[in-house]
Amino acid sequence: MKKFLSGLTAGILLALPALASAAEAAAAGGGSDHMKMFAVALGAGLAIGIGALGGALGQGKAAAAALEGIARNPGAAGKITTPMIIGLALIESLVIYALIIAFLILA
């Protein structure tokens, strides 16, 4: 999984300069409207994709840590569950912000 994420990150980082220069050329009038829409759609897709990926990884780690704590001390389940739910809600709010930004990019 780490190799996949590393490869995905490297691919995105290597593609960004080329996409940025293409978007700049399109904005300067050298490109067509299709290129502009492609750059906007790609930006929105990356915004929500990276946001959802980060949120999913954060939620997985939080839930795993909480379940491990409950497994080690079942009596502390009530004290662990509430902060975990609050943390998961905050993580999910960041993903919703990424979705809102993606919609704003498209508008």
C-alpha positions as CSV (number, residue, x, y, z in Angstrom):
1,M,0.0,0.0,0.0
2,K,2.9,2.4,0.8
3,K,4.5,1.7,-2.6
4,F,1.2,2.4,-4.3
5,L,0.7,5.7,-2.5
6,S,4.3,6.7,-3.1
7,G,3.9,5.9,-6.8
8,L,0.6,7.8,-7.0
9,T,2.1,10.8,-5.3
10,A,5.1,10.8,-7.5
11,G,3.0,10.6,-10.6
12,I,0.8,13.5,-9.6
13,L,3.8,15.6,-8.6
14,L,5.5,14.9,-11.9
15,A,2.4,15.7,-13.9
16,L,1.6,18.9,-12.2
17,P,4.2,21.2,-13.9
18,A,3.1,20.0,-17.3
19,L,-0.6,20.5,-16.5
20,A,0.2,24.0,-15.0
21,S,2.0,25.1,-18.1
22,A,-0.8,23.8,-20.3
23,A,-3.4,25.6,-18.1
24,E,-1.4,28.8,-18.3
25,A,-1.1,28.6,-22.0
26,A,-4.9,28.0,-22.3
27,A,-5.6,31.0,-20.0
28,A,-3.3,33.2,-22.1
29,G,-5.5,32.4,-25.1
30,G,-3.2,29.9,-26.7
31,G,-5.5,27.0,-26.0
32,S,-9.1,26.0,-26.6
33,D,-12.0,26.0,-24.2
34,H,-11.7,22.3,-24.0
35,M,-8.3,22.6,-22.5
36,K,-9.5,25.1,-19.9
37,M,-12.4,22.8,-18.9
38,F,-10.0,19.9,-18.8
39,A,-7.7,21.8,-16.4
40,V,-10.7,22.8,-14.2
41,A,-12.1,19.3,-14.1
42,L,-8.7,17.8,-13.3
43,G,-8.2,20.3,-10.5
44,A,-11.6,19.6,-9.0
45,G,-11.0,15.8,-9.3
46,L,-7.6,16.1,-7.6
47,A,-9.1,18.3,-4.8
48,I,-11.8,15.8,-3.8
49,G,-9.6,12.8,-4.5
50,I,-6.7,13.8,-2.3
51,G,-9.1,15.2,0.3
52,A,-11.0,11.9,0.5
53,L,-7.8,9.8,0.5
54,G,-6.4,11.8,3.4
55,G,-9.7,11.7,5.3
56,A,-10.0,7.9,4.8
57,L,-6.4,7.3,6.0
58,G,-7.0,9.5,9.1
59,Q,-10.3,7.9,9.9
60,G,-8.8,4.4,9.6
61,K,-5.9,5.3,11.9
62,A,-8.3,6.9,14.5
63,A,-10.6,3.9,14.5
64,A,-7.8,1.5,14.7
65,A,-6.2,3.3,17.7
66,A,-9.6,3.5,19.4
67,L,-10.4,-0.1,18.9
68,E,-6.9,-1.1,20.2
69,G,-7.4,1.0,23.3
70,I,-10.8,-0.6,23.9
71,A,-9.3,-4.1,23.4
72,R,-6.6,-3.4,25.9
73,N,-9.0,-1.8,28.5
74,P,-12.7,-2.7,27.9
75,G,-13.7,-0.6,30.8
76,A,-12.5,2.6,29.1
77,A,-14.8,2.1,26.1
78,G,-17.1,4.9,27.0
79,K,-14.2,7.3,27.6
80,I,-12.6,6.4,24.3
81,T,-15.7,6.3,22.1
82,T,-16.9,9.9,22.5
83,P,-13.6,11.6,21.6
84,M,-13.2,9.1,18.7
85,I,-16.6,10.1,17.3
86,I,-15.8,13.8,17.7
87,G,-12.4,13.2,15.9
88,L,-14.0,11.3,13.1
89,A,-16.6,14.1,12.6
90,L,-13.8,16.7,12.4
91,I,-11.9,14.5,9.9
92,E,-15.1,14.2,7.8
93,S,-15.6,17.9,7.9
94,L,-12.3,18.4,6.2
95,V,-13.4,16.0,3.4
96,I,-16.6,18.0,3.0
97,Y,-14.5,21.2,2.7
98,A,-12.6,19.5,-0.1
99,L,-15.9,18.7,-1.8
100,I,-17.0,22.3,-1.5
101,I,-13.7,23.5,-2.9
102,A,-14.1,21.1,-5.8
103,F,-17.6,22.5,-6.5
104,L,-16.2,26.1,-6.3
105,I,-13.5,25.2,-8.8
106,L,-16.1,23.9,-11.2
107,A,-18.4,26.9,-10.8
